[in-house]
Amino acid sequence: MNRTFFKLFLAVFTAVFFAACSTPTIPNDDDSYGLESSSSKEKSSSSKKLSSSSKAKSSSSKVSSSSSSSEKKLSSSISLLSIYEAVEESGLYTTKDSVAAYLCKFDKLPANYVGKNAGKKLYESETGNTFSKWNFNPWTTIGVMIGGDNFDNYASDPEYYHETLPEGSYHEADVDYSGKNRGTNRLVYQSDCIIFYTADHYETFKKLEIR
């Protein structure tokens, strides 16, 4: 009897002992806080990386913008070069860039240009009217542009001297007709691709770099 009781007691004691050892440990508040703090640090680190990435993107965007600006300038340069290469000796041209490119390439005006005197005579023969002044658009009225006449610029002749244009003997040509008369846009040029542009009827001049 005593032996049976002892075996029963030993079995109960062993069961209680193993149950106590296998009970999981519940983390205290400090452990829980430690986990949250670690997660917070990771989030903060991730936020910093994201911020750094955003700054990098912003910097890249500025570089891209600068690059885009450079590309636009280059594109403009290529466009002007393309016009110079594209103009043909037999072509008829009327705009500032195309006429300037033609002058630079062939050292003469396109065939659709005539001098002032020829333009006046053509106007009278085409319309039957007596010429009085340039109150009409030569290109749309008689199919020509006006150009080729002499344009001298010397300080010794103050009445016709223009300070923003280097002294010398030039020729002039109308460009970019857009209204009911010859407008105010002119090219003033010499041989060897020396060409100036004025958009305000000889008040100011800008040298054109064609090639």
Secondary structure, DSSP 8 states (H G I E B T S, - for coil): -HHHHHHHHHHHHHHHHHHHHTS-----HHHHHHHHHHHHHHHHHHHHHHHHHHHHHHHHHHHHHHHHHHHHHHHHHHHHHHHHHH--TT----SHHHHHHHHHHHSS--TTEE-HHHHHHHHHHHH-----S--S-HHHHTS-EEEEEEEEE-TTSGGG--TTS-SEEEEEEE----SSS--S-EEEEETTTEEEEESSSSSS-EE----
